[in-house]
Amino acid sequence: MPLIGRGPLVRAVTVLLGAVLVLGGCSADESPPSPEPTPTPSATPPEPPEAAPLKVGITHVAGRIPRRARKANRARIARLVGSYVDGAFLGDFPRTSYAGAWDGFTRAAKRRARADRGILTHADRGARIAAVHPVRQEVRVQALAPQGRIVGGTARVRLVLRVTHTDDTVQRVRIAGRLLLTRGPDRRLKIFGYDLRRSAGPLRTPGGGA
């Protein structure tokens, strides 16, 4: 089982500064005051871009996969990895349950993953998260197919997520690393190992805000 690398976590706090307008009065013999300027609406946070779909590509094959079977194999891997990503990092928030994230794991990997859920899911902060928006979801697979059928491989995962917390702070969270795949007794691919890292930092926009 590969070891988990723990990336640095930077908690970002956005401070909003408000301007106070002091209005002075005038006496009766003074000239009438000039019309008050129309207040300028405060800037609103930029809307997040459209949610990025999960993109899966088979980049290398040890063996051979018939061309007609590549699309079906890519779809199977997308369902497997997508089930984990959705259960671990996306979906409705706030929440504290991530049991569904391990549906595609082998029995031994499930036991280990529960102990590592602080990195493999949002479990350490899910109660404080308001929403998660996927900015990037990419999976590149190196497959093992000795007889024309995938029996295992390595899925290299790269996720970028826009995480909004219940206190309105926003972070850009990155998850990167490997999911190790094997063909189970039921002939389905499963995740039997992992080596993932997670890091977080403040979300930066062209205007400098969060």
MIDOSE-1310 file (N, C-alpha, C; in nm, 2 decimals, decimal comma, always signed):
residues 210
mpli	+0,09/-0,12/+0,00/+0,00/+0,00/+0,00/+0,09/+0,12/+0,00; +0,07/+0,21/-0,10/+0,15/+0,34/-0,10/+0,12/+0,42/+0,02; +0,21/+0,50/+0,06/+0,19/+0,59/+0,17/+0,12/+0,71/+0,13; +0,05/+0,77/+0,22/-0,02/+0,90/+0,19/+0,07/+1,01/+0,21
grgp	+0,09/+1,10/+0,12/+0,16/+1,22/+0,14/+0,07/+1,33/+0,18; +0,10/+1,40/+0,28/+0,01/+1,51/+0,33/+0,06/+1,64/+0,29; -0,02/+1,71/+0,21/+0,02/+1,84/+0,16/-0,01/+1,95/+0,26; +0,05/+2,06/+0,24/+0,03/+2,17/+0,34/-0,11/+2,23/+0,32
lvra	-0,17/+2,27/+0,42/-0,31/+2,33/+0,41/-0,30/+2,47/+0,46; -0,35/+2,56/+0,37/-0,35/+2,71/+0,40/-0,49/+2,75/+0,42; -0,53/+2,80/+0,53/-0,66/+2,85/+0,55/-0,67/+2,99/+0,52; -0,76/+3,03/+0,43/-0,77/+3,17/+0,38/-0,89/+3,23/+0,45
vtvl	-0,87/+3,36/+0,49/-0,98/+3,44/+0,55/-0,99/+3,56/+0,47; -1,11/+3,59/+0,42/-1,13/+3,71/+0,34/-1,18/+3,82/+0,43; -1,12/+3,94/+0,43/-1,16/+4,05/+0,51/-1,22/+4,16/+0,42; -1,34/+4,19/+0,45/-1,41/+4,29/+0,36/-1,41/+4,43/+0,44
lgav	-1,35/+4,53/+0,37/-1,35/+4,66/+0,44/-1,46/+4,75/+0,38; -1,53/+4,81/+0,47/-1,64/+4,89/+0,42/-1,60/+5,04/+0,44; -1,65/+5,12/+0,35/-1,62/+5,27/+0,36/-1,74/+5,34/+0,43; -1,71/+5,43/+0,52/-1,81/+5,50/+0,59/-1,82/+5,65/+0,54
lvlg	-1,94/+5,69/+0,50/-1,95/+5,82/+0,44/-2,01/+5,92/+0,55; -1,93/+6,02/+0,58/-1,98/+6,12/+0,68/-2,04/+6,24/+0,61; -2,16/+6,27/+0,64/-2,24/+6,38/+0,58/-2,24/+6,49/+0,68; -2,20/+6,62/+0,63/-2,21/+6,73/+0,71/-2,33/+6,82/+0,68
gcsa	-2,39/+6,89/+0,78/-2,50/+6,97/+0,76/-2,46/+7,11/+0,72; -2,56/+7,20/+0,69/-2,53/+7,34/+0,65/-2,64/+7,43/+0,72; -2,60/+7,56/+0,75/-2,69/+7,65/+0,82/-2,79/+7,71/+0,71; -2,89/+7,78/+0,76/-2,99/+7,83/+0,67/-2,94/+7,93/+0,58
desp	-2,83/+8,01/+0,61/-2,78/+8,12/+0,52/-2,68/+8,06/+0,43; -2,65/+7,94/+0,43/-2,55/+7,88/+0,34/-2,63/+7,84/+0,21; -2,55/+7,83/+0,10/-2,61/+7,79/-0,03/-2,66/+7,64/-0,01; -2,76/+7,61/-0,09/-2,82/+7,47/-0,08/-2,71/+7,37/-0,12
pspe	-2,72/+7,26/-0,05/-2,62/+7,16/-0,07/-2,64/+7,10/-0,21; -2,53/+7,06/-0,27/-2,54/+6,99/-0,40/-2,60/+6,85/-0,38; -2,66/+6,80/-0,49/-2,73/+6,67/-0,48/-2,63/+6,56/-0,43; -2,68/+6,48/-0,35/-2,59/+6,37/-0,30/-2,56/+6,27/-0,42
ptpt	-2,44/+6,23/-0,43/-2,41/+6,13/-0,54/-2,48/+6,00/-0,52; -2,51/+5,94/-0,63/-2,58/+5,81/-0,62/-2,48/+5,70/-0,57; -2,51/+5,63/-0,47/-2,42/+5,53/-0,42/-2,38/+5,43/-0,52; -2,26/+5,39/-0,52/-2,21/+5,29/-0,62/-2,23/+5,16/-0,56
psat	-2,30/+5,07/-0,63/-2,32/+4,93/-0,57/-2,19/+4,87/-0,54; -2,18/+4,79/-0,43/-2,06/+4,72/-0,40/-2,04/+4,61/-0,50; -1,91/+4,58/-0,52/-1,88/+4,47/-0,61/-1,92/+4,34/-0,56; -1,98/+4,26/-0,65/-2,03/+4,13/-0,61/-1,92/+4,02/-0,65
ppep	-1,91/+3,92/-0,57/-1,81/+3,81/-0,60/-1,84/+3,75/-0,74; -1,73/+3,72/-0,81/-1,76/+3,66/-0,95/-1,82/+3,53/-0,94; -1,91/+3,50/-1,03/-1,98/+3,37/-1,04/-1,87/+3,26/-1,08; -1,88/+3,15/-1,02/-1,79/+3,04/-1,05/-1,82/+2,99/-1,20
peaa	-1,72/+2,95/-1,27/-1,74/+2,90/-1,41/-1,82/+2,77/-1,40; -1,86/+2,73/-1,52/-1,94/+2,61/-1,53/-1,86/+2,49/-1,48; -1,93/+2,40/-1,41/-1,86/+2,29/-1,35/-1,79/+2,20/-1,45; -1,66/+2,17/-1,42/-1,58/+2,10/-1,51/-1,62/+1,95/-1,51
plkv	-1,63/+1,88/-1,62/-1,67/+1,74/-1,63/-1,54/+1,66/-1,60; -1,57/+1,53/-1,56/-1,46/+1,44/-1,54/-1,41/+1,39/-1,68; -1,28/+1,41/-1,70/-1,22/+1,37/-1,83/-1,12/+1,25/-1,80; -1,15/+1,14/-1,87/-1,07/+1,02/-1,85/-1,00/+0,98/-1,98
gith	-0,87/+0,95/-1,98/-0,80/+0,91/-2,10/-0,71/+0,79/-2,06; -0,71/+0,69/-2,15/-0,61/+0,58/-2,14/-0,49/+0,62/-2,22; -0,38/+0,65/-2,15/-0,26/+0,71/-2,22/-0,16/+0,61/-2,25; -0,16/+0,49/-2,18/-0,06/+0,39/-2,21/-0,12/+0,25/-2,17
vagr	-0,08/+0,15/-2,26/-0,13/+0,02/-2,23/-0,02/-0,08/-2,24; +0,00/-0,16/-2,13/+0,09/-0,27/-2,13/+0,02/-0,39/-2,18; +0,03/-0,42/-2,31/-0,05/-0,52/-2,37/-0,12/-0,46/-2,49; -0,25/-0,50/-2,51/-0,32/-0,44/-2,62/-0,47/-0,44/-2,58
iprr	-0,53/-0,33/-2,62/-0,68/-0,32/-2,60/-0,73/-0,29/-2,74; -0,82/-0,38/-2,79/-0,88/-0,35/-2,93/-0,94/-0,21/-2,93; -0,93/-0,15/-3,05/-0,98/-0,02/-3,06/-1,13/-0,01/-3,03; -1,21/-0,11/-3,07/-1,35/-0,10/-3,04/-1,38/-0,11/-2,89
arka	-1,29/-0,16/-2,81/-1,31/-0,18/-2,67/-1,26/-0,06/-2,58; -1,19/+0,03/-2,64/-1,13/+0,14/-2,57/-1,24/+0,23/-2,50; -1,34/+0,26/-2,58/-1,44/+0,35/-2,53/-1,51/+0,29/-2,41; -1,54/+0,16/-2,42/-1,61/+0,09/-2,31/-1,53/+0,08/-2,19
nrar	-1,40/+0,05/-2,20/-1,31/+0,05/-2,09/-1,29/+0,18/-2,03; -1,28/+0,29/-2,11/-1,27/+0,42/-2,05/-1,39/+0,46/-1,97; -1,51/+0,42/-2,02/-1,64/+0,45/-1,95/-1,64/+0,37/-1,81; -1,59/+0,25/-1,81/-1,59/+0,17/-1,68/-1,50/+0,24/-1,58
iarl	-1,38/+0,29/-1,63/-1,29/+0,36/-1,54/-1,35/+0,49/-1,49; -1,41/+0,56/-1,58/-1,48/+0,69/-1,54/-1,58/+0,66/-1,44; -1,66/+0,56/-1,45/-1,76/+0,53/-1,34/-1,70/+0,50/-1,21; -1,59/+0,42/-1,21/-1,52/+0,38/-1,09/-1,46/+0,50/-1,02
vgsy	-1,38/+0,58/-1,09/-1,31/+0,69/-1,03/-1,41/+0,80/-1,00; -1,51/+0,82/-1,09/-1,61/+0,92/-1,07/-1,69/+0,90/-0,95; -1,72/+0,77/-0,92/-1,80/+0,73/-0,80/-1,72/+0,77/-0,67; -1,59/+0,75/-0,68/-1,51/+0,79/-0,56/-1,50/+0,94/-0,55
vdga	-1,47/+1,01/-0,65/-1,46/+1,16/-0,65/-1,59/+1,22/-0,60; -1,70/+1,18/-0,66/-1,83/+1,24/-0,62/-1,86/+1,21/-0,47; -1,83/+1,09/-0,43/-1,86/+1,05/-0,29/-1,77/+1,12/-0,19; -1,65/+1,15/-0,23/-1,54/+1,20/-0,14/-1,54/+1,35/-0,14
flgd	-1,56/+1,41/-0,25/-1,53/+1,56/-0,26/-1,64/+1,64/-0,31; -1,74/+1,59/-0,38/-1,84/+1,67/-0,44/-1,98/+1,64/-0,38; -2,09/+1,68/-0,44/-2,22/+1,65/-0,38/-2,27/+1,76/-0,29; -2,36/+1,73/-0,21/-2,43/+1,83/-0,12/-2,35/+1,85/+0,01
fprt	-2,34/+1,97/+0,05/-2,27/+2,01/+0,17/-2,36/+2,12/+0,24; -2,34/+2,13/+0,38/-2,25/+2,06/+0,47/-2,29/+1,92/+0,49; -2,19/+1,83/+0,51/-2,22/+1,69/+0,55/-2,10/+1,63/+0,62; -2,13/+1,52/+0,68/-2,02/+1,45/+0,76/-2,01/+1,30/+0,72
syag	-2,10/+1,25/+0,63/-2,10/+1,11/+0,59/-2,03/+1,10/+0,45; -1,94/+1,00/+0,44/-1,87/+0,97/+0,32/-1,86/+0,82/+0,29; -1,96/+0,75/+0,34/-1,96/+0,60/+0,33/-1,96/+0,56/+0,18; -2,03/+0,63/+0,10/-2,05/+0,60/-0,04/-1,92/+0,61/-0,12
awdg	-1,82/+0,68/-0,07/-1,70/+0,71/-0,14/-1,62/+0,58/-0,16; -1,64/+0,48/-0,08/-1,56/+0,35/-0,08/-1,63/+0,24/-0,16; -1,74/+0,27/-0,23/-1,81/+0,16/-0,30/-1,72/+0,09/-0,40; -1,63/+0,16/-0,46/-1,54/+0,09/-0,56/-1,41/+0,04/-0,51
ftra	-1,39/+0,04/-0,38/-1,27/+0,00/-0,32/-1,27/-0,15/-0,28; -1,16/-0,22/-0,28/-1,15/-0,36/-0,23/-1,18/-0,35/-0,08; -1,20/-0,47/-0,02/-1,23/-0,47/+0,12/-1,11/-0,42/+0,20; -0,99/-0,46/+0,17/-0,88/-0,41/+0,25/-0,85/-0,27/+0,23
akrr	-0,87/-0,22/+0,11/-0,86/-0,07/+0,08/-0,96/+0,01/+0,15; -1,08/-0,04/+0,17/-1,18/+0,03/+0,25/-1,14/+0,05/+0,39; -1,08/-0,05/+0,45/-1,04/-0,04/+0,59/-0,93/+0,07/+0,60; -0,84/+0,07/+0,51/-0,73/+0,17/+0,52/-0,79/+0,31/+0,49
arad	-0,87/+0,32/+0,39/-0,93/+0,45/+0,35/-1,00/+0,52/+0,46; -1,08/+0,44/+0,54/-1,15/+0,50/+0,65/-1,06/+0,57/+0,75; -0,94/+0,51/+0,77/-0,84/+0,57/+0,86/-0,78/+0,69/+0,80; -0,78/+0,70/+0,67/-0,71/+0,81/+0,60/-0,81/+0,91/+0,54
rgil	-0,94/+0,91/+0,59/-1,04/+0,99/+0,53/-1,02/+1,14/+0,54; -0,93/+1,18/+0,63/-0,90/+1,32/+0,64/-0,83/+1,38/+0,52; -0,76/+1,29/+0,44/-0,70/+1,33/+0,31/-0,79/+1,29/+0,19; -0,84/+1,17/+0,21/-0,92/+1,11/+0,10/-1,06/+1,16/+0,08
thad	-1,11/+1,24/+0,17/-1,24/+1,31/+0,16/-1,23/+1,45/+0,23; -1,34/+1,51/+0,23/-1,35/+1,64/+0,31/-1,40/+1,62/+0,45; -1,37/+1,50/+0,50/-1,43/+1,46/+0,64/-1,38/+1,56/+0,75; -1,26/+1,61/+0,74/-1,21/+1,70/+0,84/-1,27/+1,84/+0,84
rgar	-1,35/+1,87/+0,74/-1,40/+2,00/+0,73/-1,54/+2,01/+0,67; -1,60/+1,89/+0,64/-1,73/+1,89/+0,57/-1,84/+1,96/+0,63; -1,84/+1,97/+0,77/-1,95/+2,04/+0,84/-1,94/+2,19/+0,82; -1,82/+2,24/+0,78/-1,80/+2,38/+0,76/-1,80/+2,42/+0,61
iaav	-1,83/+2,33/+0,52/-1,83/+2,36/+0,38/-1,98/+2,38/+0,33; -1,99/+2,49/+0,26/-2,13/+2,52/+0,20/-2,15/+2,47/+0,06; -2,04/+2,47/-0,02/-2,05/+2,42/-0,16/-1,92/+2,39/-0,21; -1,91/+2,29/-0,31/-1,79/+2,26/-0,38/-1,81/+2,26/-0,53
hpvr	-1,73/+2,33/-0,60/-1,74/+2,35/-0,74/-1,62/+2,29/-0,81; -1,63/+2,19/-0,90/-1,52/+2,13/-0,96/-1,47/+2,22/-1,08; -1,34/+2,27/-1,07/-1,28/+2,35/-1,17/-1,21/+2,26/-1,27; -1,15/+2,15/-1,22/-1,07/+2,06/-1,31/-1,09/+1,92/-1,26
qevr	-1,11/+1,83/-1,35/-1,12/+1,68/-1,31/-1,06/+1,60/-1,42; -0,94/+1,56/-1,40/-0,86/+1,49/-1,51/-0,81/+1,35/-1,45; -0,82/+1,25/-1,53/-0,77/+1,12/-1,49/-0,70/+1,06/-1,62; -0,57/+1,02/-1,60/-0,49/+0,96/-1,70/-0,45/+0,82/-1,66
vqal	-0,49/+0,72/-1,74/-0,47/+0,58/-1,70/-0,36/+0,51/-1,77; -0,28/+0,44/-1,70/-0,18/+0,35/-1,75/-0,24/+0,21/-1,73; -0,28/+0,14/-1,83/-0,35/+0,02/-1,81/-0,27/-0,11/-1,84; -0,30/-0,21/-1,77/-0,24/-0,34/-1,79/-0,34/-0,43/-1,85
apqg	-0,31/-0,48/-1,98/-0,41/-0,56/-2,05/-0,34/-0,67/-2,13; -0,29/-0,77/-2,06/-0,21/-0,87/-2,12/-0,28/-0,96/-2,23; -0,41/-0,97/-2,22/-0,49/-1,05/-2,32/-0,60/-0,98/-2,38; -0,58/-0,85/-2,40/-0,68/-0,77/-2,46/-0,79/-0,72/-2,37
rivg	-0,77/-0,74/-2,24/-0,87/-0,69/-2,14/-0,80/-0,63/-2,02; -0,84/-0,52/-1,97/-0,78/-0,45/-1,86/-0,80/-0,53/-1,74; -0,68/-0,56/-1,67/-0,69/-0,64/-1,55/-0,63/-0,55/-1,43; -0,59/-0,44/-1,46/-0,53/-0,35/-1,36/-0,47/-0,23/-1,42
gtar	-0,41/-0,14/-1,34/-0,35/-0,02/-1,39/-0,34/+0,09/-1,28; -0,29/+0,20/-1,33/-0,27/+0,32/-1,24/-0,35/+0,43/-1,30; -0,44/+0,49/-1,22/-0,51/+0,61/-1,26/-0,45/+0,73/-1,19; -0,39/+0,82/-1,27/-0,33/+0,94/-1,22/-0,44/+1,05/-1,22
vrlv	-0,47/+1,10/-1,10/-0,58/+1,19/-1,08/-0,53/+1,33/-1,05; -0,60/+1,43/-1,11/-0,57/+1,57/-1,08/-0,70/+1,64/-1,07; -0,73/+1,69/-0,95/-0,86/+1,76/-0,93/-0,82/+1,91/-0,88; -0,90/+2,00/-0,92/-0,90/+2,14/-0,87/-1,04/+2,17/-0,83
lrvt	-1,06/+2,21/-0,71/-1,20/+2,24/-0,66/-1,21/+2,38/-0,60; -1,32/+2,44/-0,62/-1,35/+2,57/-0,56/-1,44/+2,54/-0,44; -1,39/+2,56/-0,32/-1,46/+2,52/-0,20/-1,50/+2,65/-0,12; -1,63/+2,66/-0,11/-1,69/+2,78/-0,03/-1,73/+2,73/+0,10
htdd	-1,68/+2,80/+0,21/-1,72/+2,76/+0,34/-1,84/+2,83/+0,39; -1,89/+2,78/+0,50/-2,01/+2,85/+0,56/-1,99/+2,99/+0,61; -1,86/+3,02/+0,64/-1,83/+3,16/+0,68/-1,79/+3,25/+0,56; -1,82/+3,20/+0,44/-1,81/+3,27/+0,31/-1,66/+3,28/+0,26
tvqr	-1,57/+3,22/+0,33/-1,43/+3,21/+0,28/-1,43/+3,11/+0,17; -1,34/+3,13/+0,07/-1,33/+3,05/-0,05/-1,19/+3,00/-0,06; -1,17/+2,87/-0,09/-1,04/+2,81/-0,11/-1,04/+2,74/-0,25; -0,92/+2,73/-0,30/-0,89/+2,64/-0,42/-0,82/+2,52/-0,36
vria	-0,88/+2,41/-0,37/-0,83/+2,28/-0,32/-0,78/+2,20/-0,43; -0,66/+2,14/-0,42/-0,60/+2,05/-0,52/-0,58/+1,92/-0,46; -0,62/+1,82/-0,54/-0,60/+1,68/-0,50/-0,53/+1,61/-0,62; -0,41/+1,55/-0,59/-0,34/+1,49/-0,70/-0,27/+1,36/-0,65
grll	-0,25/+1,27/-0,74/-0,18/+1,14/-0,70/-0,23/+1,03/-0,79; -0,23/+0,91/-0,72/-0,26/+0,79/-0,80/-0,37/+0,70/-0,73; -0,45/+0,64/-0,81/-0,54/+0,53/-0,76/-0,50/+0,41/-0,83; -0,47/+0,30/-0,75/-0,42/+0,17/-0,81/-0,54/+0,08/-0,83
ltrg	-0,55/+0,03/-0,95/-0,67/-0,05/-1,00/-0,63/-0,20/-1,01; -0,73/-0,28/-0,98/-0,72/-0,42/-1,01/-0,85/-0,48/-1,04; -0,85/-0,60/-1,11/-0,97/-0,66/-1,15/-1,01/-0,76/-1,04; -1,13/-0,74/-0,98/-1,18/-0,82/-0,87/-1,23/-0,95/-0,91
pdrr	-1,27/-1,04/-0,81/-1,33/-1,17/-0,84/-1,46/-1,16/-0,93; -1,53/-1,04/-0,91/-1,65/-1,02/-0,99/-1,62/-0,97/-1,13; -1,49/-0,97/-1,17/-1,45/-0,92/-1,30/-1,46/-0,77/-1,32; -1,49/-0,70/-1,21/-1,50/-0,55/-1,22/-1,37/-0,49/-1,17
lkif	-1,33/-0,38/-1,22/-1,22/-0,30/-1,17/-1,25/-0,24/-1,04; -1,15/-0,25/-0,95/-1,17/-0,19/-0,81/-1,04/-0,11/-0,78; -1,05/-0,02/-0,68/-0,94/+0,05/-0,63/-0,88/-0,03/-0,51; -0,75/-0,07/-0,52/-0,69/-0,15/-0,41/-0,58/-0,07/-0,34
gydl	-0,55/+0,05/-0,39/-0,44/+0,13/-0,33/-0,45/+0,27/-0,38; -0,38/+0,36/-0,31/-0,39/+0,50/-0,34/-0,26/+0,57/-0,29; -0,23/+0,68/-0,35/-0,12/+0,77/-0,31/-0,16/+0,91/-0,35; -0,24/+0,98/-0,26/-0,29/+1,11/-0,29/-0,24/+1,21/-0,20
rrsa	-0,23/+1,34/-0,25/-0,19/+1,45/-0,17/-0,30/+1,56/-0,19; -0,32/+1,64/-0,09/-0,42/+1,75/-0,09/-0,35/+1,87/-0,04; -0,37/+1,98/-0,11/-0,33/+2,11/-0,07/-0,44/+2,22/-0,09; -0,43/+2,32/-0,02/-0,54/+2,42/-0,03/-0,48/+2,56/-0,01
gplr	-0,53/+2,66/-0,08/-0,49/+2,80/-0,07/-0,60/+2,89/-0,10; -0,59/+3,02/-0,08/-0,69/+3,12/-0,11/-0,72/+3,12/-0,26; -0,85/+3,14/-0,29/-0,88/+3,16/-0,43/-0,85/+3,30/-0,48; -0,78/+3,31/-0,59/-0,74/+3,45/-0,64/-0,81/+3,47/-0,77
tpgg	-0,86/+3,59/-0,78/-0,93/+3,64/-0,91/-0,84/+3,75/-0,97; -0,87/+3,79/-1,09/-0,79/+3,90/-1,15/-0,80/+4,03/-1,07; -0,92/+4,05/-1,00/-0,93/+4,17/-0,92/-0,87/+4,16/-0,78; -0,81/+4,04/-0,75/-0,75/+4,02/-0,62/-0,84/+3,98/-0,51
ga	-0,97/+3,96/-0,54/-1,06/+3,91/-0,44/-1,07/+3,76/-0,43; -1,16/+3,72/-0,34/-1,18/+3,57/-0,33/-1,32/+3,54/-0,39
